[in-house]
Amino acid sequence: MVTVKKIAQVCNVSPSTVSNILNGKSNVGEETRQRVLDFVKESGYQPNYFAQSMRKQNKRIISIITEDLNEFSTSPIVEEIMAYCDDNDYRTILMNMRLYDKWQDTWYNDCEKLNSVLKPIMQEALSIRVDGVIYVAGHCRVIDCFPADFSIPTVIAYGISKDRKYPSVIIDDETGGYDMTKYLISRGHRKIGVIAGVADNHHTKCRLLGYQKAMFEAGIPYNPAWVCYGDWQRNSGYLAAGTLLKEDITAVFCMSDAMAGGVYDYAYEQKIEIGKDLSVVGYDNRIFANYLNPRLTTNEIQLRGIGKVAAEIMLKGLESETVEENGNDVIKVPCKVMERLSVNTIDRKGVMKNEQN
């Protein structure tokens, strides 16, 4: 880790001299300037733009920019960011772009639509001179909307920044998919179907990779016929259930609770008893998961945890005078398996045991 103080020590000058050189001030001799710049280039030094902003502004205001506050994942993240900032004497300004409300799912790859809303908000953040920006995505994907020369410290929550200058905080979806599959395997299941989300979605790819890893470790060959793709909504779970149950599976891993609800609909029509004849697990831990009959075992996304970590990174960066070695990594927040009553146990003889009580 290279700091201004370290550069000053190696070059035998004062930290203020190094600062003047890095900021382009002319009150330094040319020989000294060149010696410092040569070392900066060799060392790969990167300035702490968080600390620079804090020294220049010190208004203790954080702007939260959301893609759409109505997305189920957004509100808990925002609530925790606000709570953490408030506990640490920072004010927050919420700027909601309402992208889903305006254009549903048609804006993801449309830079013109996104920038038509985001650019004015970025200008407003600059004019207010907020100390930092936390951008909350509606779903996890690569975020490439902040220019490299954006002067406000920024953290991406629930998305992955293309520019590694901006730290990112996301769900650990691969481990989540692994843990959910491992749980089903621990209950004796080997024929495990998957109702995945949209095929090219980041959540889908990572959760499926976790599923494949758990199956491989258990010595269960991957069967593509056991994987169907949906759109995260209830009806796609219903349609996929009809396809998967033809494959003689004993359990279904649904990548959203809504799609698990569709499996419940199909099972009810076919007089299949979930938790006895068929095991079903979901993902998200939406409030209705606990109201399904039987109550749905699912993987809880720690949305408030994502918000807290994003806020911690922001405030720690603003108040720090040094750059941490791993400061700009993608931080992954783990999920939590919520065990309820929708999974049965298969013994070594292949007999299903209903353990509901």
NUBAKE-872307 format. One record per residue: residue in one letter; y, z, x of N, C-alpha, C in turn. Coordinates in steps of 0.02 Angstrom, whole numbers, padded with zeros to 5 digits, always signed. Each point is the difference from the previous one (the first is absolute). Layout:
N
AYZXYZXYZX ...
END
This chain:
357
M-00059+00000+00042+00059+00000-00042+00062+00000+00044 V+00043-00049-00007+00060-00007+00041+00061+00020-00041 T+00041+00044+00028+00060+00023-00034+00060-00016+00043 V+00060+00009-00029+00062-00009+00038+00001+00048+00059 K-00022+00062-00011+00000+00049+00053-00046-00022+00057 K-00058-00029-00017-00047-00023+00051+00030-00057+00040 I+00034-00047-00034+00032-00056+00035+00054+00027+00047 A+00039+00049-00023+00053+00029+00041-00029+00033+00063 Q-00056+00034-00009-00032+00035+00056-00025-00050+00052 V-00035-00053-00022-00028-00049+00047+00056-00038+00036 C+00053-00017-00036+00055-00040+00028+00054+00042+00034 N-00010+00067-00002+00047+00045+00033+00071-00006-00028 V+00005-00003-00065+00065-00001-00034-00002+00050-00057 S+00056+00010-00034+00002+00046-00056-00024-00034-00064 P-00025+00039-00048-00020-00029-00065+00058-00036-00034 S+00061+00025+00007+00057-00034-00031+00012-00068+00031 T-00013-00006+00065+00007-00066+00033-00051-00049-00028 V-00062+00023-00007-00052-00043-00030+00020-00021-00070 S+00025+00047-00039+00021-00015-00069+00056-00051+00000 N+00048+00007+00045+00055-00049+00004-00025-00070+00016 I-00047-00004+00046-00029-00065+00020-00037-00032-00059 L-00042+00040-00033-00038-00026-00057+00044-00021-00058 N+00058+00031-00006+00047-00017-00054+00051-00052+00020 G-00008-00028+00062+00043-00056+00021+00070+00019+00021 K+00011+00064+00016+00067+00020+00022+00012-00021+00072 S+00063-00014+00017+00016-00032+00064+00021+00048+00055 N+00000+00065-00013+00024+00048+00049-00055+00023+00048 V-00044-00047+00020-00055+00015+00045-00003-00054+00054 G-00012+00020+00063-00004-00048+00054-00058-00049-00010 E+00010-00061+00025-00050-00053-00011-00067+00015+00032 E+00001+00030+00059-00063+00016+00034-00040+00052-00039 T+00036+00051-00024-00033+00052-00041-00026-00029-00065 R+00041-00042-00032-00020-00031-00063-00065-00040+00009 Q-00003-00041+00053-00058-00042+00010-00062+00041+00016 R+00008+00055+00039-00057+00043+00016-00029+00031-00064 V+00043+00023-00044-00023+00031-00062-00033-00052-00045 L+00032-00059-00007-00028-00052-00044-00067-00025+00024 D-00008-00005+00067-00064-00022+00028-00055+00050-00017 F+00015+00065+00006-00050+00051-00017-00016-00001-00074 V+00051-00008-00042-00010-00003-00072-00047-00057-00018 K+00010-00057+00032-00043-00058-00014-00072+00013+00022 E-00008+00029+00060-00067+00013+00027-00037+00052-00041 S+00035+00051-00025-00032+00055-00034-00016-00014-00073 G+00031-00053-00028-00011-00016-00071+00034+00049-00046 Y+00053+00032+00024+00037+00049-00041+00024-00029-00065 Q-00009+00038-00054+00027-00017-00066+00044+00057-00024 P+00062-00015-00020+00044+00054-00023-00023+00031-00065 N+00013+00063-00009-00017+00036-00062+00054-00015-00052 Y-00013-00052-00040+00052-00020-00047+00009+00053-00055 F-00052+00041-00012+00009+00056-00047+00055+00047+00026 A-00007+00023+00063+00047+00048+00027+00070-00029+00007 Q+00004-00064+00018+00065-00033+00005+00037+00003-00066 S-00038-00016-00053+00031+00000-00067+00023+00069-00019 M-00040+00050+00017+00018+00068-00019+00065+00022+00034 R+00007-00018+00064+00060+00019+00036+00062-00035-00027 K-00009-00063-00022+00057-00039-00022+00022+00019-00071 Q-00048+00019-00043+00017+00007-00071-00004+00073-00023 N-00059+00029+00005-00009+00071-00017+00024+00017-00071 K-00016-00045-00048+00019+00014-00069-00055+00034-00039 R-00061+00000+00028-00058+00032-00031-00014-00030-00069 I-00001-00067-00003-00015-00036-00061-00057-00049+00015 I-00053+00002-00040-00056-00047+00006-00001-00044-00062 S-00004-00065+00010-00007-00048-00056-00074-00014-00011 I-00023+00007-00062-00068-00018-00019+00003-00065-00039 I-00029-00054+00028-00001-00065-00034-00070-00012-00027 T-00007-00006-00065-00065-00012-00031-00005-00071-00027 E-00060-00029+00006-00010-00067-00030+00000+00005-00075 D-00031+00052-00027+00003+00011-00072-00022+00071-00014 L+00044+00039-00029-00013+00071-00013-00055+00009-00053 N-00013-00051-00041-00050+00005-00053-00072-00008+00025 E-00009-00022+00062-00068-00005+00027-00030+00071+00005 F-00063+00008-00019-00030+00066-00004+00002+00037+00067 S-00002-00038+00055-00003+00031+00066+00069+00021+00025 T+00053-00026-00028+00067+00009+00029+00030+00068-00014 S-00002+00022-00062+00034+00063-00018-00022+00060+00041 P-00066+00012+00010-00020+00058+00041+00025-00005+00072 I+00001-00060+00028+00025-00009+00068+00074+00017+00003 V+00038-00025-00048+00072+00012-00002+00014+00074-00010 E-00037+00031-00046+00010+00072-00014-00008+00042+00063 E-00051-00016+00040-00013+00040+00059+00052-00014+00054 I+00022-00062+00006+00054-00016+00048+00062+00041-00018 M+00018-00001-00064+00059+00037-00023-00007+00075+00013 A-00059+00027-00015-00012+00071+00009+00006+00020+00074 Y-00031-00040+00043+00001+00016+00072+00071-00005+00027 C+00037-00052-00020+00069-00007+00022+00043+00058-00025 D-00009+00017-00063+00038+00055-00029-00013+00066+00037 D-00064+00012+00016-00018+00062+00036+00031+00003+00069 N+00018-00059+00027+00028-00003+00068+00074-00020+00000 D+00033+00012-00058+00072-00009-00006+00023-00072+00009 Y-00041-00047-00023+00021-00070-00003+00006-00021-00073 R+00050-00040-00014+00006-00028-00067-00035-00068-00002 T-00021-00021-00059-00034-00065-00008+00036-00042-00052 I+00000-00065+00012+00027-00049-00048-00057-00047-00018 L-00017-00005-00063-00056-00043-00023+00027-00068-00021 M-00028-00052+00030+00019-00069-00016-00063-00036-00024 N-00005-00013-00064-00060-00030-00030+00010-00074-00012 M-00040-00043+00032+00009-00073-00006-00031-00029-00064 R-00047+00035-00031-00031-00021-00063-00032-00070+00006 L-00034-00013+00055-00026-00067+00013-00056-00018-00048 Y-00046+00046-00014-00054-00014-00047+00028-00011-00070 D+00049+00040-00018+00031-00007-00066+00033-00068-00008 K+00030-00024+00054+00035-00065-00003-00047-00059+00002 W-00050+00003+00047-00040-00060+00013-00076+00012-00001 Q-00024+00057-00025-00071+00017-00002-00030-00009+00071 D-00051-00043+00007-00033-00007+00065+00020-00064+00036 T+00056-00030-00019+00018-00067+00027+00047+00003+00060 W+00019+00060+00022+00051+00004+00052-00028+00017+00069 Y-00065+00016+00005-00028+00024+00063+00016-00046+00059 N-00012-00064-00010+00010-00049+00054+00062-00042-00010 D+00045+00024-00041+00062-00037-00015+00059+00038+00032 C+00016-00020+00061+00054+00035+00037+00067-00006-00035 E+00011-00056-00035+00064-00010-00034+00010+00052-00055 K-00053+00013-00039+00005+00050-00053+00011+00069+00029 L-00040+00017+00050+00005+00067+00030+00069+00011+00031 N+00022-00048+00039+00064+00008+00035+00060+00000-00048 S-00008-00033-00057+00055-00001-00048+00016+00070-00025 V-00050+00044+00003+00010+00070-00022+00009+00046+00060 L-00040-00011+00052+00000+00046+00056+00063-00005+00042 K+00024-00059+00013+00058-00007+00045+00062+00037-00025 P+00017-00004-00064+00057+00040-00024-00012+00075+00008 I-00062+00022-00010-00016+00071+00008+00007+00021+00073 M-00023-00043+00046+00007+00014+00071+00074+00004+00020 Q+00040-00044-00027+00072+00001+00013+00031+00064-00026 E-00023+00022-00059+00025+00062-00028-00018+00060+00044 A-00062+00000+00025-00021+00054+00045+00042+00001+00063 L+00016-00059+00026+00042-00005+00060+00071+00025-00015 S+00027-00019-00059+00068+00020-00016+00006+00075-00012 I-00052+00029-00029-00001+00073-00010-00010+00036+00066 R-00028-00036+00048-00016+00027+00066-00051+00058-00006 V-00054-00015-00036-00054+00050-00005-00032+00009+00069 D-00030+00057+00011-00031+00013+00065-00068-00035+00007 G-00034-00011-00055-00065-00032+00004-00021-00030-00066 V-00048-00046+00003-00028-00034-00059-00075+00010-00001 I-00027+00022-00057-00073+00000-00011-00015-00051-00054 Y-00036-00052+00018-00017-00054-00045-00069+00013-00030 V-00004+00005-00066-00064+00015-00034-00026-00063-00034 A-00055-00026+00026-00031-00061-00028-00039+00016-00063 G-00008-00050-00043-00039+00009-00061-00075-00004+00012 H-00020-00037+00052-00070+00000+00021-00002-00017+00074 C-00053+00019+00034-00003-00007+00072-00009-00073+00021 R+00043-00022+00044-00004-00067+00028+00046-00001+00061 V+00003-00055+00036+00046-00006+00056+00071-00010-00027 I+00046+00043+00021+00070-00003-00023+00041-00033+00055 D+00031-00056-00017+00040-00037+00049+00068-00016-00031 C+00038+00051-00018+00063-00012-00034+00060+00033+00034 F-00014+00040+00052+00056+00031+00036+00010-00038+00067 P+00060-00025+00012+00013-00037+00063-00006+00046+00060 A-00015-00030+00058-00009+00040+00061+00064+00035+00020 D+00058-00027-00020+00063+00030+00019+00028+00046-00054 F-00041+00019-00049+00024+00046-00051+00015+00067+00033 S+00061+00024-00008+00024+00055+00041-00017+00069-00026 I-00030+00004-00060-00016+00065-00028-00074+00016+00013 P-00016+00059+00025-00070+00019+00009-00039-00006-00066 T-00059-00031+00004-00038-00015-00061-00073+00019+00008 V-00029+00027-00052-00072+00015-00003-00028-00035-00062 I-00058-00031+00007-00033-00034-00055-00055+00044-00028 A+00002+00015-00065-00051+00040-00032-00042-00044-00046 Y-00065+00007+00004-00048-00038-00042+00000-00074+00017 G+00020-00016+00062-00001-00069+00023+00000+00000+00076 I-00013-00059+00030-00005-00006+00072+00056-00045+00025 S+00044+00027+00041+00055-00039+00026-00024-00051+00050 K+00022-00062-00008-00017-00052+00048+00033+00013+00067 D+00061+00026-00003+00036+00019+00061-00017+00072+00017 R-00034+00011+00057-00024+00066+00017+00057+00048+00018 K+00062-00025-00001+00057+00045+00008+00002+00051-00055 Y-00026-00020-00059+00003+00043-00059-00068+00033-00011 P-00004+00067+00003-00064+00034-00013-00024-00012-00071 S-00065+00001-00010-00031-00012-00065-00048+00056-00018 V-00002+00018-00064-00047+00051-00024-00039-00029-00058 I-00066-00001+00005-00042-00033-00050-00061+00045-00017 I-00038-00023-00051-00064+00032-00016-00052-00020+00052 D-00045+00046+00016-00057-00018+00043-00054-00029-00045 D+00010-00063-00020-00045-00032-00048-00069-00013+00028 E-00005-00016+00063-00067-00014+00028-00043+00063-00002 T+00028+00056+00022-00037+00063-00004-00014+00019-00072 G+00048-00014-00045-00010+00015-00070-00059-00038-00029 G-00005-00065+00015-00057-00039-00023-00066+00023+00031 Y+00004+00021+00063-00059+00026+00035-00024+00065-00032 D+00047+00046-00012-00018+00065-00028-00029-00006-00070 M+00028-00045-00040-00024-00008-00068-00071-00028-00001 T-00012-00048+00044-00067-00030+00004-00050+00050+00029 K+00022+00036+00051-00043+00051+00031-00020+00053-00051 Y+00047+00017-00044-00015+00050-00051-00056-00026-00046 L+00005-00063-00021-00052-00028-00044-00068-00003+00036 I+00002-00018+00064-00062-00002+00039-00030+00070+00006 S+00042+00051+00008-00024+00069+00005-00034+00023-00064 R+00016-00033-00056-00031+00017-00064-00062-00043-00014 G-00021-00037+00052-00063-00037-00005+00008-00073-00019 H+00061-00025-00010+00010-00069-00021-00001-00047+00060 R-00034-00057-00009-00003-00052+00051+00022-00067-00028 K-00007-00009-00065+00023-00062-00032+00069+00014-00031 I+00050-00008+00042+00068+00020-00019+00043-00062-00008 G+00021-00013-00062+00045-00056-00013+00072+00020+00011 V+00043-00050+00009+00071+00011+00010+00040-00044-00047 I+00048+00031-00034+00050-00039-00036+00064+00008+00040 A+00016-00052+00039+00056+00002+00046+00064-00022-00036 G+00056+00009+00034+00063-00024-00026+00009-00074+00016 V+00062-00023+00001+00016-00069+00016-00025-00014+00072 A-00031-00059+00010-00037-00013+00061+00043+00004+00063 D+00062-00025-00002+00041-00002+00061+00045+00061+00007 N-00012+00051-00039+00042+00060+00001-00021+00047+00057 H+00049+00032+00031-00014+00045+00057-00047+00057-00021 H+00014+00032-00057-00042+00055-00024-00072-00024-00008 T-00008-00058-00030-00067-00028-00012-00038-00010+00065 K+00032-00032+00047-00033-00017+00064-00022+00064+00037 C+00044+00049+00002-00016+00061+00038-00054+00041-00034 R+00005+00007-00067-00051+00039-00036-00069-00034+00005 L+00000-00067-00003-00063-00037+00005-00029+00008+00070 L+00042+00001+00051-00023+00010+00068-00033+00069+00007 G+00031+00051-00031-00029+00066+00001-00068+00002-00035 Y-00005-00034-00056-00064-00005-00038-00054-00032+00044 Q+00018-00055+00033-00049-00035+00042-00022+00044+00059 K+00046+00036+00028-00016+00044+00056-00050+00055-00021 A+00013+00031-00057-00045+00053-00024-00069-00028-00016 M-00002-00059-00031-00065-00030-00016-00038-00018+00063 F+00035-00026+00050-00032-00019+00063-00029+00061+00034 E+00038+00054+00002-00024+00062+00032-00062+00027-00034 A-00005-00012-00066-00058+00025-00038-00058-00049+00003 G+00008-00056+00036-00054-00049+00005-00009-00041-00062 I+00053-00007-00041-00003-00039-00062+00033-00068+00013 P-00036-00055-00004+00029-00066+00012+00056-00015-00049 Y+00054-00032+00025+00055-00020-00043-00022-00057-00046 N+00013+00008-00064-00018-00051-00050+00063-00023-00035 P+00024-00061+00014+00062-00023-00031-00004-00005-00076 A-00061-00005-00027-00008-00002-00073+00017+00067-00032 W+00002+00052+00040+00018+00066-00027+00075+00013-00001 V+00040-00050+00020+00073+00008+00002+00033-00049-00047 C+00039+00026-00047+00040-00041-00045+00074+00017+00010 Y+00043-00048-00011+00072+00012+00008+00035+00002-00068 G+00046+00046-00007+00039+00006-00061+00074-00003+00016 D+00040+00026-00046+00073-00001+00010+00030+00071-00007 W-00042+00050+00010+00018+00071-00004+00004+00026-00072 Q-00002-00045-00050+00010+00021-00069-00067+00010-00036 R+00003+00033-00057-00059+00021-00037-00045-00057-00021 N+00029-00054-00024-00042-00055-00026-00040-00033+00056 S+00028-00004+00060-00038-00030+00055-00060+00044+00019 G+00006+00066-00009-00057+00044+00012-00055-00012-00052 Y+00022-00012-00062-00048-00014-00054-00039-00065+00015 L+00036-00052+00020-00032-00064+00013-00047+00004+00061 A+00022+00035+00053-00041+00005+00060-00063+00042-00012 A+00004+00049-00044-00058+00042-00015-00058-00041-00027 G+00015-00048-00043-00052-00043-00028-00035-00040+00053 T+00037-00021+00051-00029-00039+00055-00042+00044+00046 L+00028+00058+00019-00034+00043+00048-00064+00030-00027 L-00001+00018-00064-00059+00033-00027-00060-00047-00004 K+00011-00064+00007-00056-00048+00004-00035+00005+00067 E+00033+00033+00049-00028+00006+00067-00041+00063+00009 D-00012+00037-00053-00042+00060+00001+00028+00054+00046 I+00066+00006+00001+00031+00052+00040-00005+00067-00037 T+00007+00055+00038-00003+00066-00030+00067+00035-00001 A+00048-00026+00040+00066+00031+00004+00053-00054+00009 V+00061+00014-00024+00056-00047+00007+00059+00037+00031 F+00024-00028+00055+00060+00025+00032+00059-00044-00023 C+00042+00028-00042+00059-00036-00025+00061+00017+00042 M+00037-00050+00021+00057+00012+00044+00064+00021-00037 S-00006+00011-00065+00055+00031-00037-00030+00037-00060 D+00032+00053-00021-00024+00036-00059+00004-00042-00063 A+00050-00044-00002+00007-00044-00059-00061-00045-00007 M-00023-00029+00055-00060-00043-00004-00061+00041-00016 A-00003+00062+00024-00055+00045-00020+00000+00011-00075 G+00059+00004-00030+00005+00006-00072-00031-00059-00035 G+00007-00060+00029-00031-00060-00028-00076+00003+00003 V-00026+00030+00054-00073+00010+00005-00024+00048-00054 Y+00039+00052-00013-00017+00046-00054-00003-00038-00067 D+00048-00045-00012+00000-00039-00062-00064-00041-00007 Y-00018-00034+00054-00060-00042-00002-00062+00042-00010 A-00005+00056+00035-00058+00044-00006-00007+00026-00071 Y+00056+00018-00031-00002+00025-00069-00028-00053-00047 E+00022-00062+00009-00024-00054-00044-00075-00013+00009 Q-00023+00007+00063-00070-00014+00016-00045+00062-00007 K+00029+00054-00024-00038+00063-00008-00029+00024+00067 I+00040-00008+00053-00018+00025+00066+00038+00066+00011 E-00036+00052+00018+00032+00065+00008+00022+00011+00073 I+00065+00001+00009+00027+00011+00067-00012+00073+00021 G-00019+00007+00063-00019+00066+00025-00074+00014-00008 K-00034-00045-00036-00072+00007-00009-00036-00065+00016 D+00017-00053-00038-00030-00066+00012+00036-00039+00056 L+00063+00014+00007+00042-00036+00049+00053+00048+00028 S+00010-00003+00065+00052+00040+00032+00062-00043+00012 V+00058+00029-00011+00064-00036+00008+00049+00045+00037 V+00034-00029+00050+00055+00036+00033+00062-00045+00000 G+00058+00032+00003+00063-00037-00001+00041+00012+00063 Y+00064-00016-00005+00046+00007+00056+00070+00009-00028 D+00037+00048+00023+00070+00014-00018+00008+00072-00026 N-00047+00023-00041+00005+00063-00036+00060-00001-00047 R+00001-00052-00042+00051-00002-00053-00015+00055-00050 I+00050+00020-00038-00007+00058-00045-00056-00010-00051 F-00011-00063-00021-00051-00012-00051-00071+00006+00027 A-00009+00001+00066-00067+00005+00029-00034+00064-00021 N+00039+00052-00011-00028+00064-00020-00012+00004-00075 Y+00022-00051-00038-00009+00000-00072-00056-00046-00023 L-00026-00042+00046-00056-00042-00018-00062+00043-00012 N-00048-00027-00036-00061+00037-00017-00060-00040+00024 P-00035+00024+00053+00013+00062+00037+00060-00008+00047 R+00027+00056+00023+00058-00001+00044-00017-00038+00063 L+00047-00042+00022-00012-00049+00053+00007+00030+00070 T-00052-00008+00041+00006+00015+00071+00042-00056+00032 T+00049+00020+00039+00046-00051+00026+00028+00022+00067 N+00038-00044+00032+00030+00014+00065+00075+00008-00010 E+00025+00059+00013+00071+00013-00012+00042-00025+00058 I+00049-00043-00016+00050-00022+00049+00052+00055+00008 Q+00011+00022+00061+00047+00054+00012+00071-00029+00003 L+00026-00019-00059+00066-00033-00003+00056+00046+00023 R-00004+00063-00022+00051+00047+00022-00003+00011+00076 G-00061-00004+00026-00009+00006+00073+00034-00057+00037 I-00005-00061-00028+00033-00058+00030+00076+00011+00002 G+00027+00025-00056+00072+00013-00003+00022+00052+00050 K-00040+00053+00005+00018+00055+00046-00001-00024+00073 V-00053-00036+00018-00005-00024+00069+00057-00048+00016 A+00017-00045-00046+00056-00046+00011+00065+00037+00011 A+00012+00051-00041+00061+00040+00007+00000+00040+00066 E-00058+00027+00018-00005+00037+00063+00017-00045+00060 I-00028-00061-00001+00014-00046+00055+00074-00016+00004 M+00031-00012-00058+00071-00017-00002+00042+00057+00028 L-00009+00060-00026+00043+00056+00021-00013+00022+00072 K-00063-00002+00019-00016+00017+00069+00031-00050+00048 G-00002-00064-00018+00030-00051+00042+00075+00007+00005 L+00032+00015-00056+00073+00007-00001+00024+00059+00042 E-00040+00052+00001+00022+00061+00033-00026+00008+00071 S-00037-00052+00023-00030+00003+00067+00042-00040+00049 E+00001+00021+00062+00035-00035+00053-00048-00042+00042 T-00064+00002-00015-00049-00037+00039-00042-00044-00044 V-00032-00049+00030-00045-00044-00036-00071+00021+00014 E-00040+00013-00052-00070+00019+00010-00041-00063+00015 E-00052+00009+00040-00040-00057+00021-00031-00037-00058 N-00021+00035-00051-00032-00032-00058+00045+00000-00061 G+00064+00000+00010+00047+00008-00055-00001-00056-00050 N-00020-00060+00021+00004-00057-00045-00069-00025-00023 D-00050+00042+00005-00066-00019-00025-00001-00004-00076 V-00053-00031-00026-00014+00002-00071-00038+00065-00013 I+00029+00045-00038-00032+00064-00015-00040-00006-00064 K-00063+00021+00001-00044-00006-00057-00014+00069-00031 V+00014+00006-00064-00010+00063-00035-00068-00003-00036 P-00044+00049+00011-00068-00003-00030+00000+00010-00075 C-00053-00026-00032-00011+00012-00071-00047+00060-00008 K-00013+00019-00062-00041+00058-00014-00047-00015-00058 V-00065+00006+00012-00050-00012-00053+00003+00057-00051 M+00011-00020-00063+00002+00049-00055-00066-00006-00039 E-00046+00046+00014-00067-00004-00030+00000+00029-00070 R-00022-00042-00048-00004+00022-00070-00070-00014-00027 L-00006-00035-00057-00065-00004-00033-00027-00071-00011 S+00028-00049+00033-00020-00069-00015-00053-00027+00048 V-00027+00042+00043-00050-00021+00049-00063+00041-00008 N-00057-00034-00004-00064+00035-00002-00032+00001+00069 T-00057+00031+00006-00037+00003+00063-00066-00036-00007 I-00017-00039+00051-00065-00034+00002-00041+00033+00055 D-00059+00026-00018-00041+00033+00051-00038-00052+00042 R-00038+00024+00047-00034-00045+00046-00052-00044-00034 K-00022+00020-00058-00048-00040-00038+00035-00051-00045 G+00067-00001+00002+00038-00047-00041+00012+00025-00071 V-00011+00064-00012+00010+00027-00067+00072+00025-00006 M+00035-00022-00054+00068+00022-00012+00001+00068-00032 K+00044+00042+00025+00008+00067-00027+00071+00009-00027 N+00006+00016-00061+00065+00013-00031+00021+00072+00013 E+00054+00009+00039+00020+00067+00020+00063+00022-00037 Q+00016-00032-00056+00059+00020-00037-00011+00069-00032 N+00054+00038-00002-00003+00065-00032+00068+00016-00029 
END
